[in-house]
Amino acid sequence: MQYDVVIIGAGLGGLECAYILAKNGLKVCILEKSDVIGGALQSFKRAGTEFDTGFHYVGGIEAGQSLYPLFKYFNLLHLPWHKLDTDCFDKIVIDGRSFRHANGYKHFTDTLAEDFPSQKDSLRKFVDVIASTAARVNAVINEPTSAYDIFSDSLFSTSTRDYLSSCFSDKLLIDVIAGSGLKIDITQKNLPFFIFAEISNAYIQSAYRLECEGSAIVESLSDDVRQMGGEIFTKKEVVSIAVKDGKACGVTTTDGDFYESDWIVSDVHPAVTISFAEDSFRNIYKRRIRSLNQTLGMFTVNIKLKKDTLPYRNYNEFIYDKADMWSFDADKPVDRVMVSYHYGAPSLDLMTPMSWKQVEQWADTAVGKRGAEYEAFKARKVQECLRLVPEIADAVESFTTSTPLTWHDYTSAPQGGAYGISKDCNSLSNIMLSPVTQIPNLILTGQNLNIHGVMGVSMTSVLSCNRIIKTKIL
Ligand SMILES: Cc1cc2nc3c(=O)[nH]c(=O)nc-3n(C[C@H](O)[C@H](O)[C@H](O)COP(=O)(O)OP(=O)(O)OC[C@H]3O[C@@H](n4cnc5c(N)ncnc54)[C@H](O)[C@@H]3O)c2cc1C
């Protein structure tokens, strides 16, 4: 089997790389270890209800906004996108008080200024700064070579917490602004401001969820890849990368099949990718990659609601027991949840950060056979989550859960980290990984490299493929 490019992993990053490369006439194939493609974008069915795993909403998909050019290029605009409430796409509840994040820079500012009138000028400055910071990050799509220069800017090596503290004198407003940060690993005190700015900016521009399951993104991309001649194989777990004359030249899967190719793109976590060609990476690189911290994992409760109990909400809720986004302590009872409703279905997801340490003792057990203690641990966590949302607790018909162990099993993410490698503003040059590896012709892609999420992974796919072909997105 001979290809121009073999892609390891059919997560969003792998599918988008296949899309770009096939569109540019290359013969590509994707090898996916699971029996379902999509990685963190998979959907699944329980008790007749569809649930999503790692997708709830996107921002900035209208013409002129951040994600629009990428979604246009990847033919994702035709999906049934449903706009969340413009007056409140994210509702932040802290200690029982509610605050609204609204769409549009002015509307966002004016809405929060109703609750924090003395901070109006600071809010104006904040939206200007996130818009200009995001514009700088977005420019990287057109000028991939500038990608690693921008980290030298002082704003790029500032933490989100420090920037917000310097911008606002009202501590509660800082928590309200950072309140939707459960989708950004906000608990990380050194989370670089540019990541927060890039993601928040897109959602302030506009926020959409799908009227169907999130796997529609995966279906659209995979259909197009196949139509352009690309091949996608499931149940094909890559175990090694062959290196000949110093260059990557193919991969072997667990069943012994060999796929020869000129280039290899890995959408798998870099620490796992290293293990495919252990002897060909320098020790210093291996040590560096393996020493990087992972983001926290996520505990998710996928809930089917009793019929006609809780009406659909066209916004997300971020509910905190008390203020201070950065006070997360895995050993304490759950004190924060994100709630995401499903369009047109009596179901929703509750999510809260969870550390690997909490589930590590069951790491050597198999899915479905982790034992009574694990089940009791999860049942306790479900009750802790539901305590924060009593209305929902009363409406639960049935539920299913996932932990960082589940993520680890399904995507191979070390420690089940929800957003991959943790980004620390104090060591950007160490943490922001180039797609280029020490093995010529082996390229990395996916959420671990730059920014996670649909926006970040899509940008990174372009950067990764630019090492193979020059492609024009805009
Ligand atoms: C709970 C949660 C909610 C989220 N919500 C949102 C959201 O609302 N909006 C948003 O934009 N983003 C969201 N995200 C983030 C987003 O889902 C991810 O950033 C993105 O899907 C990651 O894609 P990826 O391709 O980098 O990695 P992955 O999806 O992890 O893909 C890696 C693929 O490689 C495969 N693989 C691993 N090892 C091998 C091997 N040896 N051989 C072959 N294949 C292999 C895996 O099975 C997987 O399919 C969320 C994430 C989480 C965890």
The ligand as an SDF file (V2000), in Angstrom:
LIG
                    3D

 53 58  0  0  0  0  0  0  0  0999 V2000
  -15.3850   17.5670   27.1650 C   0  0  0  0  0  0  0  0  0  0  0  0
  -14.8580   18.3500   25.9980 C   0  0  0  0  0  0  0  0  0  0  0  0
  -15.6780   19.2990   25.4120 C   0  0  0  0  0  0  0  0  0  0  0  0
  -15.2100   20.0300   24.3140 C   0  0  0  0  0  0  0  0  0  0  0  0
  -16.0390   20.9630   23.7430 N   0  0  0  0  0  0  0  0  0  0  0  0
  -15.6080   21.6770   22.6790 C   0  0  0  0  0  0  0  0  0  0  0  0
  -16.4610   22.6390   22.0710 C   0  0  0  0  0  0  0  0  0  0  0  0
  -17.6160   22.8310   22.4800 O   0  0  0  0  0  0  0  0  0  0  0  0
  -15.9730   23.3560   21.0140 N   0  0  0  0  0  0  0  0  0  0  0  0
  -14.6980   23.1770   20.5360 C   0  0  0  0  0  0  0  0  0  0  0  0
  -14.2990   23.8720   19.5850 O   0  0  0  0  0  0  0  0  0  0  0  0
  -13.8700   22.2450   21.0910 N   0  0  0  0  0  0  0  0  0  0  0  0
  -14.2910   21.4900   22.1360 C   0  0  0  0  0  0  0  0  0  0  0  0
  -13.4670   20.5570   22.7030 N   0  0  0  0  0  0  0  0  0  0  0  0
  -12.1030   20.3750   22.1590 C   0  0  0  0  0  0  0  0  0  0  0  0
  -12.0880   19.5600   20.8510 C   0  0  0  0  0  0  0  0  0  0  0  0
  -12.9610   18.4540   20.9460 O   0  0  0  0  0  0  0  0  0  0  0  0
  -10.6630   19.0300   20.6000 C   0  0  0  0  0  0  0  0  0  0  0  0
   -9.7330   20.0840   20.7150 O   0  0  0  0  0  0  0  0  0  0  0  0
  -10.4720   18.3880   19.2150 C   0  0  0  0  0  0  0  0  0  0  0  0
  -11.5510   17.5540   18.8680 O   0  0  0  0  0  0  0  0  0  0  0  0
   -9.1760   17.5760   19.2350 C   0  0  0  0  0  0  0  0  0  0  0  0
   -8.9410   16.9880   17.9770 O   0  0  0  0  0  0  0  0  0  0  0  0
   -7.5650   16.2640   17.6590 P   0  0  0  0  0  0  0  0  0  0  0  0
   -7.6610   15.7620   16.2560 O   0  0  0  0  0  0  0  0  0  0  0  0
   -6.4310   17.1260   18.0170 O   0  0  0  0  0  0  0  0  0  0  0  0
   -7.4530   15.0250   18.6910 O   0  0  0  0  0  0  0  0  0  0  0  0
   -8.3310   13.7230   18.9190 P   0  0  0  0  0  0  0  0  0  0  0  0
   -9.7600   13.9950   18.7350 O   0  0  0  0  0  0  0  0  0  0  0  0
   -7.8900   13.1530   20.2180 O   0  0  0  0  0  0  0  0  0  0  0  0
   -7.8770   12.7240   17.7470 O   0  0  0  0  0  0  0  0  0  0  0  0
   -6.8070   11.8230   17.8340 C   0  0  0  0  0  0  0  0  0  0  0  0
   -7.2120   10.5680   17.0570 C   0  0  0  0  0  0  0  0  0  0  0  0
   -6.0880    9.6850   16.9960 O   0  0  0  0  0  0  0  0  0  0  0  0
   -6.5600    8.3500   17.2100 C   0  0  0  0  0  0  0  0  0  0  0  0
   -5.4210    7.5250   17.6380 N   0  0  0  0  0  0  0  0  0  0  0  0
   -4.7750    7.5610   18.8380 C   0  0  0  0  0  0  0  0  0  0  0  0
   -3.7530    6.6510   18.8510 N   0  0  0  0  0  0  0  0  0  0  0  0
   -3.7520    6.0590   17.6180 C   0  0  0  0  0  0  0  0  0  0  0  0
   -2.9520    5.0500   17.0030 C   0  0  0  0  0  0  0  0  0  0  0  0
   -1.9280    4.4680   17.6610 N   0  0  0  0  0  0  0  0  0  0  0  0
   -3.2300    4.6690   15.7380 N   0  0  0  0  0  0  0  0  0  0  0  0
   -4.2690    5.2430   15.0500 C   0  0  0  0  0  0  0  0  0  0  0  0
   -5.0680    6.1860   15.5800 N   0  0  0  0  0  0  0  0  0  0  0  0
   -4.8130    6.5960   16.8390 C   0  0  0  0  0  0  0  0  0  0  0  0
   -7.6300    8.5390   18.2800 C   0  0  0  0  0  0  0  0  0  0  0  0
   -8.4720    7.4080   18.3600 O   0  0  0  0  0  0  0  0  0  0  0  0
   -8.3340    9.7890   17.7670 C   0  0  0  0  0  0  0  0  0  0  0  0
   -9.3450    9.4810   16.8280 O   0  0  0  0  0  0  0  0  0  0  0  0
  -13.8990   19.8060   23.7980 C   0  0  0  0  0  0  0  0  0  0  0  0
  -13.0920   18.8330   24.3840 C   0  0  0  0  0  0  0  0  0  0  0  0
  -13.5530   18.1200   25.4730 C   0  0  0  0  0  0  0  0  0  0  0  0
  -12.6530   17.1080   26.0870 C   0  0  0  0  0  0  0  0  0  0  0  0
  1  2  1  0
  2  3  1  0
  2 52  2  0
  3  4  2  0
  4  5  1  0
  4 50  1  0
  5  6  2  0
  6  7  1  0
  6 13  1  0
  7  8  2  0
  7  9  1  0
  9 10  1  0
 10 11  2  0
 10 12  1  0
 12 13  2  0
 13 14  1  0
 14 15  1  0
 14 50  1  0
 15 16  1  0
 16 17  1  0
 16 18  1  0
 18 19  1  0
 18 20  1  0
 20 21  1  0
 20 22  1  0
 22 23  1  0
 23 24  1  0
 24 25  2  0
 24 26  1  0
 24 27  1  0
 27 28  1  0
 28 29  2  0
 28 30  1  0
 28 31  1  0
 31 32  1  0
 32 33  1  0
 33 34  1  0
 33 48  1  0
 34 35  1  0
 35 36  1  0
 35 46  1  0
 36 37  1  0
 36 45  1  0
 37 38  2  0
 38 39  1  0
 39 40  1  0
 39 45  2  0
 40 41  1  0
 40 42  2  0
 42 43  1  0
 43 44  2  0
 44 45  1  0
 46 47  1  0
 46 48  1  0
 48 49  1  0
 50 51  2  0
 51 52  1  0
 52 53  1  0
M  END
$$$$
